[in-house]
Structures are given as structure tokens and as C-alpha cells.
Amino acid sequence: MSPGASPAPPAAGAEEGEALVVPAQARPAGSGRPAEPAQRYPRPVVTELRLSAFGPHRSAVFPLGPLTLFAGPSGSGKSQALAAYEALAGLGSGATLEEAFPDPRARIPDRAVPDAQRRRGFRLGCTVDGPAGPVRLDLAVQVEPTLRIVGERLSQDGQILLATALRDPGRRSVQAAWLTGGAVGVTRAPLPDDRLGTALLPLRVAGSTAGQRQVLAAAEQVVVALRAVFPCDPRPDRMRAAVAPGEGRLLGDCANLADVLRRTRGECGTRHALLAEAARTGCAGSVAGLDVRAPAGGPVEAVLDRGPGRPAAELARLGAGELRFLALALVLLTGPGVLAMDPAAELLSARQALTVLADGFDRGLDGRQSAELLRLALLSCGRGHIRLVAAVGEGTAAAARDLPGVAMVDLRA
């Protein structure tokens, strides 16, 4: 198969009449992964990202830690890697393929040659670790001639829990088979070819057998980790204007920063004070605090308190780097309740780890601002509730390479 050709379903393993290679009961003693300390990952987290025929990436495997920075020259695939992670997060939250990949042809390698059926596509996948142990999700996506999932596999310890395959190109569905256990062994049913089957399993599996419970635990762990993702790319041009008061949940472009500062000032004085302290490092001039102007029924405007006897500075007057710094610092110091995201409602926030995706993390920042954001990231990620996956320039990468707690992914064009 030529690089970039639409891949066959990844171990969709099940021709009609062929059962998945899984026992119905729990795995025998001594099998599976080596013993690890109990609750090594008490919260579901993505620990590995895999890409094949996706942009410049060929059979790439990226380990992900609490704080992971992608570095490399322009065109090396930093943004593509983060886009793949964001797409998986969207699919895990119930998005369709078209929503997760608004421009899927941009993900196919430039020199990819279609196969005999004129198909092209890519593969992507991840490993999610957590209370259930490491679980692998692998996905094969056909882009041409039509965008659709042609194969999906959910597995654990080499055991296939869910496998789907495109059997009839004329139908907008894939044939799925998942572990059931007991006398049935495997359940087969069609699933949509534009949605992640793993995210649909909790609605399809009753959990009445040991096999079903294993499938549910693995699928729910993957979905929880993928839904707890916040892609963030602050847009200073949208952050300068006063905004209407709202519910105070930060948008991905941070355009409503002023409204969120209004909320944090009133509801979380400790975190607001930490943000003000960071602003003293990241913003030019004296900074005594962060304040908001919110007349009754009017728009909310954020300002820097310059101290006694000095006029406050509206955020509209700040530089682009200062605005990006404030927005990213706020994200790192807060949690899902203050971000415009939809984590798994059935699980307490303390049992989930927020993952922030930031392409161009240090874009427009000077060395002092980048260093302060790294300090905040290490502080927040070290507590276990927040993870950061970001693409950075060479200056930030050079400063971060020797820092304990930073996992560097160096890419080459």
C-alpha cells in the first residue's frame, strides 16, 4: 500500500463468522502487563499519541507526560500533532468526522498516492492510562473519495475489546464486534461510519457480564480522558474589547477574558491573586492587581491596577504578548469549571485531569513571559490535575530541555 492510501481497518480482525480473540472471563492470573504500583494513574490521561500518514508523520509514536512540549522547525509537524490530539478529543466528545476534521485533505501527506480504489486517508490513535490500566484506541480514517471511519480498534493488553470494519462501501455504517462474554462471546452490530464507536459503547453495552464490564471500563476511561481536553489559542485581537457579562467560562480564543476575570475575582480570590502575581512578571510596568469594571447592565472591562495614585490600564492598551500571557496564565491556574468545555459529568472533577492543548504556546512572548508560563505550567502540572501539551519555538524549547518535569518531543523536518 502506498503511503497515505486509505488504510485497511486496524486489526478489524473479524471477517464474517470469525470471532474476536478474547476470552469471555477475566484474564488468568499472571497475564497482562507487569505489576505496577496501585493507582499509578488515578485519573484517566492520554499517555501516548500515534500518527501514521498524517501530515508529515509516518508511524510516529509520541509519549505524553504531564507537561509535554513539541519543538522543531516550521513544517516538522508540531501543529499537525496537536491537531490530531484535538480531533481525537472532539470524536471522544461525540463530534462527527466532519466536525473533528473540517479540512481532512490538509492532513493527507502531499505525496500520498491513492490506492487502486482511489482511496486516501490516515491513521491516528492514542493510549489512555488510568484506573483500568493502559487502553489503546486506534482509528483508520478514509478521506477520499468520501470521509468516513473504515476501522476502529479498542484493545487492552493485546486483547481486542472492540473492532469495526467497513464491509459495504455503499452503506454509511461499519460492522462492529465487541466482547460480551458468557455464552455469546461477541456482540455484532452496525455503527455509524462518521462517529467514534468507543464513545457509543456506554449506550450499547449493558455491563451484565465480566466481558461487558471490561469493555465499559476501557471505553469510559478513554472517553473521560478525551473529553477533558481544552484547546486554547488566545487571540489578542478579540480580547481587547469590553464584553457582555455571561457565565464566566473562558472560550478557546479567550475573547471573553474580562468576564472570566470578573468571575474569578468574586469566586476564587486565591487563584485570582496568583494570576495578579504572575501579571507582575509578564506585564510591563508596575502591576498592583487585576481588576474589572462592570457597570450594572453594561459591558465588562478588565484593567491592570497600577497602584495608588496611578490610572488603571485597560487590557485594550496592552500588547499582544501581554494579553496572550494573561490568558494562558489564567488557563494554567484554573480548572474545568472556569473553561468552556464539557468534561464527563458523571465523574467528579477531582477524578479527572484537565489537558490543555496550546499550539504556539510562546507565540508573541518574550523570554521572561515564556519562563514564567513554564514555571506556572510545572507548578500546575506537578499537582496532577492539569496536563499541558504544547508546541513551542526554539527559544522556549532550549530553556525547557533541562527542566525536570518537562517531556520534550523534538521533531525534524
URGI-V165048 format. One record per run of one state. SS is the DSSP state (2 for helix, 1 for strand, 0 for the rest). FROM is the first residue (numbers start at 1). LEN is the number of residues. Records with the same first field share a line. If there is no record, write none. Layout:
SS = FROM-LEN, FROM-LEN
This chain:
0 = 1-4, 6-38, 53-1, 55-2, 58-2, 64-3, 72-6, 93-4, 101-3, 108-12, 130-5, 145-3, 157-2, 166-7, 182-3, 193-4, 205-5, 228-1, 232-4, 240-3, 244-6, 251-6, 268-1, 283-6, 295-5, 306-7, 318-2, 334-2, 340-9, 353-1, 359-8, 383-3, 392-2, 401-6, 411-3
1 = 5-1, 44-9, 54-1, 57-1, 60-4, 67-5, 120-10, 135-10, 148-9, 159-7, 173-9, 185-8, 229-3, 243-1, 250-1, 289-6, 300-6, 313-2, 339-1, 352-1, 354-5, 386-6, 407-4
2 = 78-15, 97-4, 104-4, 197-8, 210-18, 236-4, 257-11, 269-14, 315-3, 320-14, 336-3, 349-3, 367-16, 394-7
